[in-house]
Amino acid sequence: MTRTESSALAAALQTALPDGAVLIDEAAVERYAHDDAEWADYATPAAVVLATSLDDVVATVRIAAEHDAPVVPRGAGTGLSGGANAMAGAVVLSLERMTRILEVDAAERYAVVEAGVLNDDLRRHVAEHGLWYPPDPASQAISTIGGNVATNAGGLCCVKYGVTRDYVLGMTAVLADGSVARLGRTTAKGVTGYDLTGLLVGSEGTLGIIVDVTLKLRPLAGREDRAIVGWFPSLADAGNAVAAVSAAGIVPAALELIDSTCLRAVADWQEWTLPEGADALLLAKVDEPGGAGEALADQVAALFEDAGGTQVERAFAADEVDRLFLARRLAYPALERLGPVLTEDVCVPRGAVPEMLSRIERIAEEADVVIANIAHAGDGNLHPLIIAPEGDDAAKARAKTAFDRIVDECRALGGTVTGEHGVGILKLAGAAAELSPVALAMHRAIKDALDPRGLLNPGKAFPAGT
Protein backbone atom coordinates (compact mmCIF):
# COMPACT_ATOMS: atom_id res chain seq x y z
CA MET A 1 0.00 0.00 0.00
CA THR A 2 1.43 3.38 -1.04
CA ARG A 3 1.56 6.39 1.25
CA THR A 4 -1.27 7.99 -0.75
CA GLU A 5 -3.42 4.85 -0.45
CA SER A 6 -2.70 4.65 3.27
CA SER A 7 -3.70 8.29 3.75
CA ALA A 8 -6.94 7.73 1.82
CA LEU A 9 -7.76 4.71 3.99
CA ALA A 10 -7.13 6.66 7.20
CA ALA A 11 -9.20 9.60 5.97
CA ALA A 12 -12.14 7.32 5.14
CA LEU A 13 -11.98 5.72 8.58
CA GLN A 14 -11.80 9.09 10.33
CA THR A 15 -14.84 10.34 8.39
CA ALA A 16 -16.97 7.31 9.25
CA LEU A 17 -15.98 6.73 12.87
CA PRO A 18 -16.33 8.79 16.07
CA ASP A 19 -13.70 11.35 17.01
CA GLY A 20 -10.65 9.75 18.58
CA ALA A 21 -11.49 6.27 17.31
CA VAL A 22 -8.79 6.23 14.62
CA LEU A 23 -5.08 6.38 15.43
CA ILE A 24 -2.61 7.27 12.70
CA ASP A 25 0.20 8.86 14.71
CA GLU A 26 3.29 6.74 14.12
CA ALA A 27 4.13 6.25 17.80
CA ALA A 28 0.55 5.35 18.69
CA VAL A 29 0.15 2.98 15.77
CA GLU A 30 3.45 1.24 16.53
CA ARG A 31 2.16 0.25 19.98
CA TYR A 32 -0.47 -1.88 18.23
CA ALA A 33 1.86 -3.52 15.71
CA HIS A 34 2.25 -6.79 17.60
CA ASP A 35 0.99 -8.80 20.53
CA ASP A 36 3.30 -10.33 23.16
CA ALA A 37 4.90 -12.54 20.48
CA GLU A 38 7.58 -10.08 19.44
CA TRP A 39 9.53 -13.00 18.03
CA ALA A 40 6.98 -13.34 15.22
CA ASP A 41 7.08 -11.13 12.14
CA TYR A 42 5.14 -7.87 12.20
CA ALA A 43 4.99 -4.49 10.48
CA THR A 44 3.56 -1.09 11.28
CA PRO A 45 -0.14 -0.94 10.30
CA ALA A 46 -1.68 1.90 8.32
CA ALA A 47 -4.14 2.74 11.10
CA VAL A 48 -5.61 1.53 14.37
CA VAL A 49 -9.33 1.66 15.11
CA LEU A 50 -10.51 1.70 18.72
CA ALA A 51 -14.04 0.38 18.27
CA THR A 52 -16.73 0.99 20.88
CA SER A 53 -19.74 -0.50 19.10
CA LEU A 54 -20.91 -3.07 16.59
CA ASP A 55 -21.45 -0.24 14.11
CA ASP A 56 -17.80 0.80 14.46
CA VAL A 57 -16.66 -2.73 13.64
CA VAL A 58 -18.99 -3.01 10.63
CA ALA A 59 -17.88 0.37 9.26
CA THR A 60 -14.19 -0.49 9.72
CA VAL A 61 -14.47 -3.82 7.93
CA ARG A 62 -16.41 -2.33 5.01
CA ILE A 63 -14.03 0.60 4.56
CA ALA A 64 -11.01 -1.67 4.78
CA ALA A 65 -12.53 -3.90 2.10
CA GLU A 66 -13.13 -0.90 -0.15
CA HIS A 67 -9.44 -0.05 0.13
CA ASP A 68 -8.27 -3.68 -0.15
CA ALA A 69 -6.69 -3.42 3.29
CA PRO A 70 -6.26 -6.38 5.67
CA VAL A 71 -7.99 -6.19 9.04
CA VAL A 72 -6.20 -7.54 12.13
CA PRO A 73 -8.54 -7.97 15.14
CA ARG A 74 -7.01 -7.37 18.55
CA GLY A 75 -8.09 -7.70 22.16
CA ALA A 76 -5.62 -6.81 24.89
CA GLY A 77 -2.55 -7.86 22.89
CA THR A 78 -1.58 -10.60 25.36
CA GLY A 79 -1.36 -13.34 22.72
CA LEU A 80 1.83 -15.38 22.52
CA SER A 81 1.78 -16.72 18.96
CA GLY A 82 1.61 -13.55 16.85
CA GLY A 83 -2.09 -13.87 16.11
CA ALA A 84 -2.59 -10.10 16.48
CA ASN A 85 0.61 -9.07 14.70
CA ALA A 86 0.02 -6.52 11.95
CA MET A 87 1.24 -6.42 8.39
CA ALA A 88 2.04 -3.33 6.31
CA GLY A 89 -1.07 -1.50 5.11
CA ALA A 90 -3.35 -3.22 7.59
CA VAL A 91 -5.99 -1.81 9.89
CA VAL A 92 -5.64 -3.08 13.43
CA LEU A 93 -9.17 -3.27 14.83
CA SER A 94 -8.97 -3.14 18.61
CA LEU A 95 -11.99 -4.19 20.65
CA GLU A 96 -10.41 -3.29 24.00
CA ARG A 97 -12.96 -0.50 24.59
CA MET A 98 -15.97 -2.79 24.16
CA THR A 99 -16.22 -3.69 27.83
CA ARG A 100 -19.92 -3.94 28.61
CA ILE A 101 -21.43 -6.97 30.33
CA LEU A 102 -24.75 -6.90 28.51
CA GLU A 103 -26.69 -9.54 30.40
CA VAL A 104 -26.40 -12.09 33.18
CA ASP A 105 -29.23 -14.64 33.43
CA ALA A 106 -28.76 -16.39 36.76
CA ALA A 107 -31.66 -18.78 36.22
CA GLU A 108 -30.44 -20.00 32.83
CA ARG A 109 -26.77 -19.60 33.80
CA TYR A 110 -25.40 -17.56 30.95
CA ALA A 111 -23.91 -14.15 30.34
CA VAL A 112 -23.66 -11.97 27.24
CA VAL A 113 -20.50 -9.86 27.17
CA GLU A 114 -18.70 -7.65 24.71
CA ALA A 115 -15.38 -8.82 23.36
CA GLY A 116 -13.26 -6.38 25.34
CA VAL A 117 -14.42 -7.51 28.78
CA LEU A 118 -11.46 -8.80 30.82
CA ASN A 119 -11.64 -12.40 31.95
CA ASP A 120 -11.21 -11.51 35.62
CA ASP A 121 -13.81 -8.74 35.42
CA LEU A 122 -16.35 -11.23 34.10
CA ARG A 123 -15.50 -13.74 36.80
CA ARG A 124 -15.94 -11.13 39.54
CA HIS A 125 -19.20 -9.85 38.07
CA VAL A 126 -20.91 -13.22 37.71
CA ALA A 127 -19.72 -14.25 41.19
CA GLU A 128 -22.05 -11.57 42.54
CA HIS A 129 -24.86 -13.61 40.98
CA GLY A 130 -23.62 -16.87 42.53
CA LEU A 131 -22.12 -18.02 39.24
CA TRP A 132 -18.69 -19.02 37.97
CA TYR A 133 -16.89 -18.78 34.62
CA PRO A 134 -14.18 -21.48 34.79
CA PRO A 135 -11.64 -20.81 31.98
CA ASP A 136 -8.71 -19.11 33.71
CA PRO A 137 -5.69 -18.45 31.47
CA ALA A 138 -2.62 -17.22 33.33
CA SER A 139 -3.31 -13.84 31.71
CA GLN A 140 -6.85 -13.72 33.13
CA ALA A 141 -6.29 -10.35 34.81
CA ILE A 142 -5.36 -8.67 31.52
CA SER A 143 -6.72 -10.78 28.64
CA THR A 144 -10.10 -10.20 27.01
CA ILE A 145 -12.97 -12.61 26.49
CA GLY A 146 -12.86 -11.89 22.76
CA GLY A 147 -9.20 -12.84 22.61
CA ASN A 148 -9.82 -15.92 24.76
CA VAL A 149 -12.55 -17.05 22.35
CA ALA A 150 -10.48 -16.27 19.25
CA THR A 151 -7.66 -18.51 20.50
CA ASN A 152 -9.80 -21.03 22.43
CA ALA A 153 -7.76 -20.22 25.53
CA GLY A 154 -7.24 -22.74 28.31
CA GLY A 155 -5.96 -22.21 31.82
CA LEU A 156 -5.16 -23.84 35.13
CA CYS A 157 -8.53 -25.40 35.93
CA CYS A 158 -9.28 -26.53 32.40
CA VAL A 159 -7.89 -30.01 33.13
CA LYS A 160 -11.20 -30.66 34.89
CA TYR A 161 -13.59 -28.00 33.65
CA GLY A 162 -12.70 -27.61 29.99
CA VAL A 163 -11.42 -24.81 27.78
CA THR A 164 -13.10 -21.70 26.42
CA ARG A 165 -14.89 -23.60 23.63
CA ASP A 166 -16.82 -25.58 26.23
CA TYR A 167 -18.46 -22.38 27.52
CA VAL A 168 -19.34 -20.53 24.31
CA LEU A 169 -23.06 -20.80 23.53
CA GLY A 170 -23.21 -18.12 20.87
CA MET A 171 -21.74 -14.90 19.53
CA THR A 172 -22.17 -11.91 17.29
CA ALA A 173 -19.50 -11.71 14.60
CA VAL A 174 -18.81 -9.36 11.71
CA LEU A 175 -17.88 -11.17 8.52
CA ALA A 176 -15.45 -10.07 5.81
CA ASP A 177 -18.14 -8.28 3.79
CA GLY A 178 -19.36 -6.34 6.82
CA SER A 179 -22.46 -8.47 7.34
CA VAL A 180 -23.41 -9.33 10.92
CA ALA A 181 -23.80 -12.98 11.93
CA ARG A 182 -25.69 -13.77 15.12
CA LEU A 183 -24.81 -17.35 15.96
CA GLY A 184 -25.67 -19.93 18.58
CA ARG A 185 -28.28 -19.99 21.31
CA THR A 186 -29.00 -19.28 24.98
CA THR A 187 -30.59 -22.65 25.71
CA ALA A 188 -28.76 -25.48 27.48
CA LYS A 189 -29.05 -27.65 24.34
CA GLY A 190 -29.36 -26.93 20.64
CA VAL A 191 -28.24 -28.66 17.44
CA THR A 192 -29.89 -26.63 14.70
CA GLY A 193 -27.66 -26.39 11.63
CA TYR A 194 -23.89 -26.55 11.49
CA ASP A 195 -22.01 -25.54 14.64
CA LEU A 196 -20.91 -22.18 13.26
CA THR A 197 -20.29 -20.87 16.75
CA GLY A 198 -17.78 -23.65 17.35
CA LEU A 199 -16.20 -22.95 13.97
CA LEU A 200 -15.37 -19.38 14.93
CA VAL A 201 -14.01 -20.33 18.35
CA GLY A 202 -10.25 -20.67 17.91
CA SER A 203 -10.31 -19.23 14.37
CA GLU A 204 -8.00 -16.36 15.42
CA GLY A 205 -9.97 -13.65 13.65
CA THR A 206 -9.52 -15.23 10.22
CA LEU A 207 -13.21 -16.04 9.62
CA GLY A 208 -14.99 -13.21 11.42
CA ILE A 209 -14.51 -10.56 14.07
CA ILE A 210 -16.15 -11.52 17.35
CA VAL A 211 -18.02 -8.56 18.84
CA ASP A 212 -19.92 -10.17 21.71
CA VAL A 213 -20.16 -13.65 23.21
CA THR A 214 -22.82 -15.64 25.04
CA LEU A 215 -21.11 -17.74 27.70
CA LYS A 216 -22.32 -20.68 29.74
CA LEU A 217 -21.78 -20.35 33.49
CA ARG A 218 -21.63 -22.79 36.38
CA PRO A 219 -22.83 -22.46 39.98
CA LEU A 220 -20.22 -20.91 42.22
CA ALA A 221 -21.19 -23.05 45.20
CA GLY A 222 -20.51 -26.73 45.71
CA ARG A 223 -16.72 -26.72 45.48
CA GLU A 224 -14.13 -26.79 48.27
CA ASP A 225 -10.61 -26.10 47.08
CA ARG A 226 -7.77 -28.08 48.63
CA ALA A 227 -4.22 -27.51 47.46
CA ILE A 228 -1.42 -30.07 47.51
CA VAL A 229 2.11 -28.90 46.76
CA GLY A 230 5.17 -31.09 46.43
CA TRP A 231 8.84 -30.29 45.83
CA PHE A 232 10.81 -32.75 43.67
CA PRO A 233 14.54 -33.39 43.28
CA SER A 234 14.26 -33.60 39.47
CA LEU A 235 11.98 -32.60 36.63
CA ALA A 236 11.65 -36.27 35.68
CA ASP A 237 10.39 -37.16 39.17
CA ALA A 238 7.76 -34.44 38.93
CA GLY A 239 6.76 -35.76 35.51
CA ASN A 240 6.41 -39.25 36.95
CA ALA A 241 4.11 -37.87 39.65
CA VAL A 242 1.93 -36.31 36.96
CA ALA A 243 1.72 -39.63 35.13
CA ALA A 244 0.88 -41.40 38.41
CA VAL A 245 -2.01 -39.02 39.15
CA SER A 246 -3.40 -39.61 35.68
CA ALA A 247 -2.95 -43.39 35.91
CA ALA A 248 -4.84 -43.40 39.21
CA GLY A 249 -7.87 -41.97 37.43
CA ILE A 250 -7.78 -38.71 39.38
CA VAL A 251 -9.03 -35.59 37.59
CA PRO A 252 -7.71 -32.66 39.66
CA ALA A 253 -9.11 -29.15 39.39
CA ALA A 254 -5.54 -28.07 38.59
CA LEU A 255 -2.16 -29.77 38.27
CA GLU A 256 0.67 -27.36 37.51
CA LEU A 257 4.41 -27.87 37.14
CA ILE A 258 7.19 -25.33 37.65
CA ASP A 259 10.85 -26.17 37.08
CA SER A 260 13.93 -24.91 38.92
CA THR A 261 14.70 -22.12 36.44
CA CYS A 262 11.25 -20.63 36.99
CA LEU A 263 11.43 -21.18 40.72
CA ARG A 264 14.77 -19.41 41.02
CA ALA A 265 13.51 -16.48 38.94
CA VAL A 266 10.43 -16.09 41.14
CA ALA A 267 12.43 -16.57 44.33
CA ASP A 268 15.02 -13.97 43.35
CA TRP A 269 12.29 -11.50 42.41
CA GLN A 270 10.14 -12.06 45.49
CA GLU A 271 13.07 -12.72 47.86
CA TRP A 272 11.86 -16.21 48.75
CA THR A 273 14.01 -19.04 50.09
CA LEU A 274 13.68 -22.33 48.21
CA PRO A 275 14.01 -25.77 49.84
CA GLU A 276 17.42 -27.37 49.49
CA GLY A 277 17.65 -29.65 46.45
CA ALA A 278 14.28 -28.59 45.00
CA ASP A 279 14.43 -28.91 41.22
CA ALA A 280 10.71 -28.83 40.42
CA LEU A 281 7.41 -27.95 42.04
CA LEU A 282 4.02 -29.58 41.48
CA LEU A 283 0.87 -27.76 42.51
CA ALA A 284 -2.37 -29.71 42.57
CA LYS A 285 -5.87 -28.67 43.49
CA VAL A 286 -8.92 -30.82 44.15
CA ASP A 287 -12.34 -29.29 44.77
CA GLU A 288 -14.68 -32.10 45.74
CA PRO A 289 -16.54 -31.09 48.91
CA GLY A 290 -16.36 -32.72 52.32
CA GLY A 291 -14.81 -36.08 53.03
CA ALA A 292 -14.49 -36.99 49.36
CA GLY A 293 -12.25 -34.00 48.79
CA GLU A 294 -10.16 -34.75 51.84
CA ALA A 295 -9.64 -38.36 50.74
CA LEU A 296 -8.69 -37.27 47.22
CA ALA A 297 -6.20 -34.75 48.59
CA ASP A 298 -4.65 -37.52 50.71
CA GLN A 299 -4.37 -39.73 47.64
CA VAL A 300 -2.66 -37.03 45.57
CA ALA A 301 -0.24 -36.27 48.41
CA ALA A 302 0.64 -39.96 48.68
CA LEU A 303 1.28 -40.19 44.93
CA PHE A 304 3.56 -37.16 45.14
CA GLU A 305 5.54 -38.75 47.95
CA ASP A 306 5.76 -42.11 46.17
CA ALA A 307 7.24 -40.33 43.11
CA GLY A 308 9.95 -38.70 45.23
CA GLY A 309 8.19 -35.56 46.36
CA THR A 310 9.42 -33.93 49.55
CA GLN A 311 7.94 -31.29 51.84
CA VAL A 312 4.46 -32.06 50.54
CA GLU A 313 2.20 -29.29 51.84
CA ARG A 314 -1.58 -29.12 52.10
CA ALA A 315 -3.90 -26.13 52.28
CA PHE A 316 -7.64 -25.70 52.63
CA ALA A 317 -8.19 -22.04 53.49
CA ALA A 318 -8.68 -19.87 50.38
CA ASP A 319 -5.79 -17.51 51.19
CA GLU A 320 -3.44 -20.44 51.77
CA VAL A 321 -4.48 -22.07 48.47
CA ASP A 322 -3.79 -18.78 46.68
CA ARG A 323 -0.44 -18.47 48.44
CA LEU A 324 0.69 -21.89 47.29
CA PHE A 325 -0.34 -21.17 43.69
CA LEU A 326 1.26 -17.73 43.61
CA ALA A 327 4.53 -19.05 42.20
CA ARG A 328 2.69 -20.32 39.11
CA ARG A 329 1.08 -16.95 38.46
CA LEU A 330 4.40 -15.12 38.88
CA ALA A 331 6.54 -17.47 36.78
CA TYR A 332 6.20 -15.77 33.39
CA PRO A 333 6.73 -12.15 34.54
CA ALA A 334 9.66 -13.32 36.66
CA LEU A 335 11.32 -14.89 33.62
CA GLU A 336 10.73 -11.80 31.48
CA ARG A 337 13.05 -9.96 33.86
CA LEU A 338 15.87 -12.22 32.61
CA GLY A 339 15.47 -11.37 28.91
CA PRO A 340 13.16 -11.86 25.92
CA VAL A 341 11.13 -15.06 26.27
CA LEU A 342 10.08 -17.27 23.36
CA THR A 343 7.04 -19.10 24.69
CA GLU A 344 6.28 -22.63 23.55
CA ASP A 345 2.85 -24.22 23.80
CA VAL A 346 2.71 -27.94 23.06
CA CYS A 347 0.43 -30.67 24.32
CA VAL A 348 1.34 -34.34 24.64
CA PRO A 349 -0.55 -37.34 26.03
CA ARG A 350 -0.47 -37.19 29.83
CA GLY A 351 1.53 -40.38 30.03
CA ALA A 352 4.21 -38.84 27.79
CA VAL A 353 4.84 -35.82 30.05
CA PRO A 354 7.97 -37.30 31.73
CA GLU A 355 9.53 -38.22 28.38
CA MET A 356 8.70 -34.84 26.83
CA LEU A 357 10.27 -33.03 29.77
CA SER A 358 13.42 -35.13 29.37
CA ARG A 359 13.58 -34.31 25.66
CA ILE A 360 13.19 -30.60 26.40
CA GLU A 361 16.10 -30.75 28.84
CA ARG A 362 18.23 -32.48 26.18
CA ILE A 363 17.28 -29.88 23.55
CA ALA A 364 18.28 -27.07 25.92
CA GLU A 365 21.68 -28.63 26.46
CA GLU A 366 22.32 -29.38 22.79
CA ALA A 367 21.11 -25.96 21.57
CA ASP A 368 22.98 -24.16 24.37
CA VAL A 369 19.94 -22.17 25.48
CA VAL A 370 18.13 -21.64 28.77
CA ILE A 371 14.72 -23.30 28.77
CA ALA A 372 12.41 -22.92 31.74
CA ASN A 373 9.34 -25.11 32.04
CA ILE A 374 5.88 -24.34 33.33
CA ALA A 375 3.01 -26.61 32.46
CA HIS A 376 -0.63 -27.40 32.82
CA ALA A 377 0.73 -30.83 33.54
CA GLY A 378 -2.62 -32.44 34.29
CA ASP A 379 -3.65 -32.27 30.65
CA GLY A 380 -0.20 -32.58 29.10
CA ASN A 381 -0.01 -28.93 28.03
CA LEU A 382 3.62 -27.83 28.42
CA HIS A 383 5.02 -24.31 28.13
CA PRO A 384 8.80 -24.44 27.67
CA LEU A 385 10.03 -20.85 27.91
CA ILE A 386 13.19 -20.19 25.92
CA ILE A 387 15.22 -17.22 27.15
CA ALA A 388 17.73 -15.31 25.05
CA PRO A 389 19.74 -12.39 26.45
CA GLU A 390 18.77 -9.00 25.05
CA GLY A 391 20.77 -8.14 21.94
CA ASP A 392 22.32 -11.60 21.54
CA ASP A 393 21.35 -12.50 17.96
CA ALA A 394 23.21 -15.82 18.06
CA ALA A 395 21.29 -16.87 21.18
CA LYS A 396 18.05 -15.79 19.54
CA ALA A 397 18.81 -17.99 16.51
CA ARG A 398 19.56 -20.95 18.79
CA ALA A 399 16.30 -20.28 20.65
CA LYS A 400 14.33 -20.49 17.42
CA THR A 401 16.06 -23.76 16.55
CA ALA A 402 15.16 -25.16 19.98
CA PHE A 403 11.57 -23.95 19.51
CA ASP A 404 11.22 -25.93 16.27
CA ARG A 405 12.86 -29.02 17.76
CA ILE A 406 10.43 -29.01 20.69
CA VAL A 407 7.53 -28.93 18.23
CA ASP A 408 9.01 -31.89 16.34
CA GLU A 409 9.54 -33.93 19.52
CA CYS A 410 6.01 -33.17 20.66
CA ARG A 411 4.58 -34.51 17.42
CA ALA A 412 6.82 -37.58 17.65
CA LEU A 413 5.20 -38.38 20.99
CA GLY A 414 1.70 -38.12 19.55
CA GLY A 415 1.11 -34.53 20.62
CA THR A 416 -0.24 -31.37 19.03
CA VAL A 417 1.74 -28.23 18.24
CA THR A 418 -0.48 -25.85 20.21
CA GLY A 419 -2.61 -26.62 23.23
CA GLU A 420 -4.10 -23.19 23.95
CA HIS A 421 -2.16 -20.25 22.53
CA GLY A 422 -3.21 -20.75 18.92
CA VAL A 423 -1.25 -21.16 15.70
CA GLY A 424 -0.83 -17.44 14.98
CA ILE A 425 2.38 -17.02 13.04
CA LEU A 426 4.86 -18.92 15.21
CA LYS A 427 3.19 -22.31 14.76
CA LEU A 428 2.42 -22.18 11.01
CA ALA A 429 5.20 -24.64 10.15
CA GLY A 430 4.09 -27.01 12.90
CA ALA A 431 0.48 -26.80 11.77
CA ALA A 432 1.52 -27.60 8.20
CA ALA A 433 3.26 -30.74 9.45
CA GLU A 434 0.43 -31.79 11.77
CA LEU A 435 -2.61 -31.24 9.55
CA SER A 436 -3.26 -33.69 6.73
CA PRO A 437 -3.62 -32.48 3.12
CA VAL A 438 -7.35 -33.11 3.33
CA ALA A 439 -7.66 -31.13 6.57
CA LEU A 440 -5.63 -28.26 5.10
CA ALA A 441 -7.86 -28.22 2.03
CA MET A 442 -10.91 -28.01 4.29
CA HIS A 443 -9.35 -25.03 6.08
CA ARG A 444 -8.72 -23.33 2.74
CA ALA A 445 -12.26 -24.00 1.52
CA ILE A 446 -13.82 -22.56 4.68
CA LYS A 447 -11.57 -19.49 4.53
CA ASP A 448 -12.39 -18.91 0.86
CA ALA A 449 -16.12 -19.26 1.52
CA LEU A 450 -16.22 -16.73 4.37
CA ASP A 451 -13.37 -14.43 3.34
CA PRO A 452 -12.80 -14.89 -0.42
CA ARG A 453 -10.45 -11.89 -0.67
CA GLY A 454 -8.39 -13.03 2.31
CA LEU A 455 -8.58 -9.73 4.20
CA LEU A 456 -9.35 -10.99 7.71
CA ASN A 457 -6.10 -11.54 9.62
CA PRO A 458 -4.28 -13.07 6.63
CA GLY A 459 -1.41 -15.47 7.19
CA LYS A 460 -2.62 -16.65 10.60
CA ALA A 461 -4.18 -19.85 12.04
CA PHE A 462 -3.29 -22.20 9.18
CA PRO A 463 -0.58 -22.30 6.51
CA ALA A 464 -1.31 -20.11 3.49
CA GLY A 465 -1.25 -21.53 -0.01
CA THR A 466 -2.74 -24.88 1.02
RAFEN-V535600 format. One record per residue. RES is the residue in three letters. PHI is phi in whole degrees, -180 to 180 (* if undefined). PSI is psi in whole degrees, 0 to 359 (none if undefined). Layout:
res = <RES:RES>
phi = <PHI:PHI>
psi = <PSI:PSI>
This chain:
res = <MET:THR:ARG:THR:GLU:SER:SER:ALA:LEU:ALA:ALA:ALA:LEU:GLN:THR:ALA:LEU:PRO:ASP:GLY:ALA:VAL:LEU:ILE:ASP:GLU:ALA:ALA:VAL:GLU:ARG:TYR:ALA:HIS:ASP:ASP:ALA:GLU:TRP:ALA:ASP:TYR:ALA:THR:PRO:ALA:ALA:VAL:VAL:LEU:ALA:THR:SER:LEU:ASP:ASP:VAL:VAL:ALA:THR:VAL:ARG:ILE:ALA:ALA:GLU:HIS:ASP:ALA:PRO:VAL:VAL:PRO:ARG:GLY:ALA:GLY:THR:GLY:LEU:SER:GLY:GLY:ALA:ASN:ALA:MET:ALA:GLY:ALA:VAL:VAL:LEU:SER:LEU:GLU:ARG:MET:THR:ARG:ILE:LEU:GLU:VAL:ASP:ALA:ALA:GLU:ARG:TYR:ALA:VAL:VAL:GLU:ALA:GLY:VAL:LEU:ASN:ASP:ASP:LEU:ARG:ARG:HIS:VAL:ALA:GLU:HIS:GLY:LEU:TRP:TYR:PRO:PRO:ASP:PRO:ALA:SER:GLN:ALA:ILE:SER:THR:ILE:GLY:GLY:ASN:VAL:ALA:THR:ASN:ALA:GLY:GLY:LEU:CYS:CYS:VAL:LYS:TYR:GLY:VAL:THR:ARG:ASP:TYR:VAL:LEU:GLY:MET:THR:ALA:VAL:LEU:ALA:ASP:GLY:SER:VAL:ALA:ARG:LEU:GLY:ARG:THR:THR:ALA:LYS:GLY:VAL:THR:GLY:TYR:ASP:LEU:THR:GLY:LEU:LEU:VAL:GLY:SER:GLU:GLY:THR:LEU:GLY:ILE:ILE:VAL:ASP:VAL:THR:LEU:LYS:LEU:ARG:PRO:LEU:ALA:GLY:ARG:GLU:ASP:ARG:ALA:ILE:VAL:GLY:TRP:PHE:PRO:SER:LEU:ALA:ASP:ALA:GLY:ASN:ALA:VAL:ALA:ALA:VAL:SER:ALA:ALA:GLY:ILE:VAL:PRO:ALA:ALA:LEU:GLU:LEU:ILE:ASP:SER:THR:CYS:LEU:ARG:ALA:VAL:ALA:ASP:TRP:GLN:GLU:TRP:THR:LEU:PRO:GLU:GLY:ALA:ASP:ALA:LEU:LEU:LEU:ALA:LYS:VAL:ASP:GLU:PRO:GLY:GLY:ALA:GLY:GLU:ALA:LEU:ALA:ASP:GLN:VAL:ALA:ALA:LEU:PHE:GLU:ASP:ALA:GLY:GLY:THR:GLN:VAL:GLU:ARG:ALA:PHE:ALA:ALA:ASP:GLU:VAL:ASP:ARG:LEU:PHE:LEU:ALA:ARG:ARG:LEU:ALA:TYR:PRO:ALA:LEU:GLU:ARG:LEU:GLY:PRO:VAL:LEU:THR:GLU:ASP:VAL:CYS:VAL:PRO:ARG:GLY:ALA:VAL:PRO:GLU:MET:LEU:SER:ARG:ILE:GLU:ARG:ILE:ALA:GLU:GLU:ALA:ASP:VAL:VAL:ILE:ALA:ASN:ILE:ALA:HIS:ALA:GLY:ASP:GLY:ASN:LEU:HIS:PRO:LEU:ILE:ILE:ALA:PRO:GLU:GLY:ASP:ASP:ALA:ALA:LYS:ALA:ARG:ALA:LYS:THR:ALA:PHE:ASP:ARG:ILE:VAL:ASP:GLU:CYS:ARG:ALA:LEU:GLY:GLY:THR:VAL:THR:GLY:GLU:HIS:GLY:VAL:GLY:ILE:LEU:LYS:LEU:ALA:GLY:ALA:ALA:ALA:GLU:LEU:SER:PRO:VAL:ALA:LEU:ALA:MET:HIS:ARG:ALA:ILE:LYS:ASP:ALA:LEU:ASP:PRO:ARG:GLY:LEU:LEU:ASN:PRO:GLY:LYS:ALA:PHE:PRO:ALA:GLY:THR>
phi = <*:-75:-61:-64:-65:-64:-65:-66:-62:-61:-64:-65:-65:-65:-69:-87:-109:-62:-56:83:-83:-115:-105:-130:-59:-57:-66:-68:-66:-61:-65:-105:-75:-152:-90:-76:-95:-67:-73:-84:-63:-159:-141:-74:-74:-74:-161:-123:-110:-102:-74:-126:-155:-58:-61:-62:-66:-59:-61:-63:-64:-67:-67:-60:-63:-62:-102:56:-106:-65:-119:-112:-70:-148:-99:-94:76:-95:-62:-121:-125:85:-64:-108:-75:-87:-122:-58:83:-84:-106:-85:-105:-90:-107:-64:-90:-92:-118:-85:-92:-79:-162:-130:-107:-68:-69:-92:61:-148:-134:-115:-134:-75:-66:-88:-65:-74:-53:-64:-63:-63:-61:-65:-65:-73:-62:-66:-101:75:-124:-141:-108:-70:-54:-135:-57:-58:-91:-58:-74:-130:-96:-95:-63:-60:-67:-59:-70:-62:-106:54:-63:-106:152:-69:-90:-72:-59:-106:-106:91:-98:-54:-52:-70:-120:-94:-91:-170:-167:-110:-134:-100:-88:-63:-92:89:-73:-107:-107:-106:-116:89:-158:-118:-80:-66:-131:171:-132:-77:73:-64:-83:-71:-60:-61:-64:-78:-66:81:-86:58:75:-91:-114:-179:-104:-77:-104:-146:-137:-101:-118:-74:-122:-118:-63:-76:-79:97:-122:-131:-71:-130:-102:-129:-125:-132:-95:-128:-74:-151:-64:-64:-62:-63:-62:-66:-65:-61:-63:-68:-62:-65:-64:-79:79:-86:-113:-73:-76:-164:-151:-115:-120:-134:-92:-66:-62:-64:-61:-65:-64:-67:-63:-64:-69:-94:60:-95:-109:-90:-62:-62:77:-80:-111:-159:-129:-112:-122:-115:-139:-120:-133:-67:-79:64:-63:-63:-67:-63:-65:-67:-64:-60:-66:-64:-60:-65:-65:-61:-66:-63:-87:105:-69:-124:47:-72:-105:-128:-148:-123:-63:-57:-69:-72:-60:-63:-62:-67:-91:-61:-59:-67:-69:-90:-60:-66:-62:-65:-70:-61:-70:-90:147:-57:-114:-97:-94:-88:-154:-123:-135:-120:-55:-55:-68:-94:-58:-58:-66:-65:-62:-64:-67:-65:-61:-66:-62:-60:-67:-71:-89:56:-133:-91:-123:-96:-126:-125:-157:-82:-65:-66:-118:77:-92:-104:-124:-64:-115:-97:-109:-124:-58:-57:82:-96:-65:-65:-65:-64:-65:-66:-63:-65:-63:-62:-55:-67:-67:-62:-60:-63:-68:-59:-64:-64:-94:85:-97:-122:-77:-147:-95:-158:-86:94:-74:52:-105:-64:-108:-62:-65:-65:-64:-62:-76:-81:-82:-72:-56:-66:-64:-64:-65:-65:-57:-62:-65:-66:-60:-65:-70:-94:-143:-61:-92:65:-96:-88:44:-63:78:-120:77:-152:-63:-72:80:-93>
psi = <128:167:321:316:321:319:321:320:311:319:319:320:317:326:322:337:162:157:136:358:343:125:129:350:134:315:320:317:322:328:340:14:337:162:205:0:70:346:337:154:146:163:165:126:167:326:161:133:128:89:146:1:165:319:322:318:314:312:318:314:317:318:318:318:320:330:9:39:135:152:126:105:149:139:252:355:25:3:154:14:5:14:336:15:137:162:162:137:0:161:119:120:100:133:17:338:356:85:21:136:107:328:142:118:100:327:317:353:58:161:148:122:149:162:335:2:133:145:310:323:320:315:317:318:313:336:330:341:10:26:167:134:107:317:125:70:156:337:19:332:340:353:151:157:321:317:320:317:318:330:358:56:152:226:187:317:4:345:328:323:359:170:183:317:325:352:2:113:328:179:163:128:146:125:176:334:5:359:155:123:122:112:155:210:175:356:161:330:159:124:31:120:184:155:76:330:310:328:320:336:127:6:359:34:12:346:339:161:116:124:320:161:139:121:135:141:161:159:142:328:167:3:145:104:132:128:142:123:132:137:142:145:346:158:323:319:317:319:322:325:321:313:324:320:316:316:334:357:15:132:94:161:343:148:100:145:139:129:179:326:315:315:317:321:317:316:317:320:315:359:47:160:125:151:147:131:9:119:346:154:132:133:117:154:133:149:16:140:159:214:327:318:320:317:321:322:319:318:317:317:319:320:322:313:320:330:4:8:142:163:49:118:155:150:144:319:142:318:328:321:314:322:316:330:359:322:324:318:330:352:310:310:329:320:325:337:343:344:174:137:125:112:122:161:91:157:126:163:144:322:344:2:312:316:320:319:320:320:324:318:319:319:318:317:314:327:354:52:160:122:118:153:125:152:144:76:334:337:16:12:107:143:77:133:112:122:129:131:145:129:0:92:324:317:323:320:319:325:317:323:316:319:311:323:322:318:315:317:324:311:325:334:12:21:185:151:345:129:331:346:341:165:313:232:321:334:17:316:319:321:321:324:327:320:137:162:322:316:320:321:324:317:312:318:319:316:314:326:319:337:68:335:356:40:344:109:57:149:16:162:322:156:131:157:8:none>
